[in-house]
């Protein structure tokens, strides 16, 4: 079996867009009609592929396969054979699962670009009508929630149909320039400078670093990517980096003195600064070495400890850290922190009882000693974890 019309994929196209064009070029009424025929053919080729290829356009991407990503890949290889294209060309259009994470947030990857899964749009895909008039396909950038304007035509992506007020989604309408109601999609208004700067940055070589910072800022400032003010906040926040961030942390520290309910040497770090250290891991995919947010945090904490030397009465330098947070400051693993404790480099504020284990979330280490230990070792090699003691 071979499809009559062979459709060439665009390098930056989405898999949904390509399969929709493939069905249109071969005269099918819609993607579902082509998918039904492909489903039957795939099963005859390989009985294990039953159910591996969905008939809904929204579900075809590899990362959306619930428990059968390998079968989805196998199915797409056979579809590529029918379409007369290389299997690698088709798989390059897909978002793939990744073992790398942004903190605790799962990531997906496409062409080496890692993004947190939550950055991908779910319910609608806005479009640039000018781009579609030039080339009728959907680029993957339009699937990113933070990409709100076309960097080529300096106009907002059209998100809502003027006729029925429904959200635009080519995967539902199975048309690039029409809403599901049949109305032609109108061009969006002129883009704001902040949206345009962020959209342009996402197309540059800095996109991998950028998505981590967006993920962190969204969490730190409790603002959604979809918020109209997100781009403006992002641009202004990092235009003043790290002064504005350090000012926020200083205000938090001063407020802790006012609201102090117990001695600082009995106060967990998270009671003052919240999930500051935990969330800092969102700023960079993976856990190797430091990212720019963590470097700013460590610089602030080092200054905080310096301004609060050890005295008879406890101060902010005596806040208690968990093994998890200590690992962030030291740029290493919790195993290494435990080894440092075992080897006597670190002392616990309250040693565990006999035959009891040190829990990674227990607040047992003083901020002061963690910062001093961090400063006593040479900076680690970029993109590598610090190793203080040899592994077992």
SULTA-V748154 format. One record per backbone hydrogen bond with DSSP energy under -0.5 kcal/mol. CO is the residue of the C=O (numbers start at 1). NH is the residue of the N-H. If there is no record, write none. Layout:
co=CO nh=NH
co=CO nh=NH
This chain:
co=4 nh=6
co=5 nh=7
co=10 nh=13
co=12 nh=140
co=14 nh=18
co=15 nh=19
co=16 nh=20
co=17 nh=21
co=18 nh=22
co=19 nh=23
co=20 nh=24
co=21 nh=25
co=22 nh=26
co=23 nh=28
co=24 nh=27
co=30 nh=34
co=31 nh=35
co=32 nh=36
co=33 nh=37
co=34 nh=38
co=35 nh=39
co=36 nh=40
co=37 nh=41
co=38 nh=42
co=39 nh=43
co=40 nh=44
co=41 nh=45
co=42 nh=46
co=46 nh=49
co=47 nh=50
co=49 nh=52
co=52 nh=54
co=56 nh=59
co=57 nh=60
co=61 nh=64
co=62 nh=65
co=68 nh=72
co=69 nh=73
co=70 nh=74
co=71 nh=75
co=72 nh=76
co=73 nh=77
co=74 nh=78
co=75 nh=79
co=76 nh=80
co=77 nh=81
co=78 nh=82
co=79 nh=83
co=80 nh=84
co=80 nh=85
co=82 nh=3
co=86 nh=89
co=86 nh=90
co=87 nh=91
co=88 nh=92
co=90 nh=93
co=91 nh=94
co=93 nh=15
co=94 nh=96
co=95 nh=63
co=96 nh=109
co=98 nh=107
co=100 nh=107
co=101 nh=103
co=101 nh=286
co=102 nh=105
co=105 nh=102
co=106 nh=117
co=107 nh=98
co=108 nh=115
co=109 nh=96
co=110 nh=113
co=112 nh=114
co=113 nh=110
co=115 nh=108
co=116 nh=119
co=117 nh=120
co=119 nh=145
co=127 nh=129
co=127 nh=158
co=128 nh=132
co=129 nh=133
co=130 nh=134
co=131 nh=135
co=135 nh=137
co=137 nh=139
co=138 nh=14
co=139 nh=142
co=140 nh=143
co=141 nh=144
co=143 nh=121
co=144 nh=147
co=146 nh=148
co=148 nh=157
co=149 nh=151
co=150 nh=154
co=150 nh=155
co=154 nh=191
co=155 nh=150
co=156 nh=188
co=157 nh=159
co=158 nh=127
co=159 nh=168
co=161 nh=165
co=166 nh=161
co=168 nh=125
co=169 nh=172
co=169 nh=173
co=170 nh=174
co=177 nh=185
co=179 nh=182
co=183 nh=179
co=189 nh=156
co=192 nh=196
co=193 nh=197
co=194 nh=198
co=195 nh=199
co=196 nh=200
co=197 nh=201
co=198 nh=202
co=199 nh=203
co=200 nh=203
co=201 nh=204
co=204 nh=207
co=206 nh=210
co=207 nh=211
co=208 nh=212
co=209 nh=213
co=210 nh=214
co=211 nh=215
co=212 nh=216
co=213 nh=217
co=214 nh=218
co=215 nh=219
co=216 nh=220
co=217 nh=221
co=218 nh=223
co=224 nh=227
co=227 nh=230
co=229 nh=233
co=230 nh=234
co=231 nh=235
co=232 nh=236
co=233 nh=237
co=234 nh=238
co=235 nh=239
co=236 nh=240
co=238 nh=241
co=240 nh=244
co=242 nh=246
co=243 nh=247
co=244 nh=248
co=245 nh=249
co=246 nh=250
co=247 nh=251
co=248 nh=252
co=249 nh=253
co=250 nh=254
co=251 nh=255
co=252 nh=256
co=253 nh=257
co=254 nh=258
co=255 nh=259
co=263 nh=266
co=264 nh=267
co=266 nh=268
co=267 nh=320
co=268 nh=271
co=268 nh=272
co=269 nh=272
co=269 nh=273
co=270 nh=274
co=273 nh=276
co=275 nh=279
co=276 nh=280
co=277 nh=281
co=278 nh=281
co=279 nh=282
co=280 nh=283
co=281 nh=103
co=281 nh=284
co=287 nh=289
co=291 nh=295
co=292 nh=296
co=293 nh=297
co=294 nh=298
co=295 nh=299
co=296 nh=300
co=297 nh=301
co=298 nh=302
co=299 nh=303
co=300 nh=304
co=301 nh=305
co=302 nh=306
co=303 nh=307
co=304 nh=308
co=315 nh=318
co=316 nh=319
co=317 nh=368
co=319 nh=367
co=320 nh=269
co=321 nh=364
co=321 nh=365
co=322 nh=326
co=323 nh=327
co=324 nh=328
co=325 nh=329
co=326 nh=330
co=327 nh=331
co=327 nh=332
co=328 nh=331
co=331 nh=386
co=333 nh=337
co=334 nh=338
co=335 nh=339
co=336 nh=340
co=337 nh=341
co=338 nh=342
co=339 nh=343
co=340 nh=345
co=340 nh=346
co=341 nh=344
co=353 nh=356
co=357 nh=359
co=359 nh=362
co=360 nh=323
co=360 nh=324
co=362 nh=323
co=362 nh=364
co=364 nh=349
co=365 nh=321
co=366 nh=370
co=367 nh=371
co=368 nh=372
co=369 nh=373
co=370 nh=374
co=371 nh=375
co=372 nh=376
co=374 nh=377
co=381 nh=384
co=386 nh=388
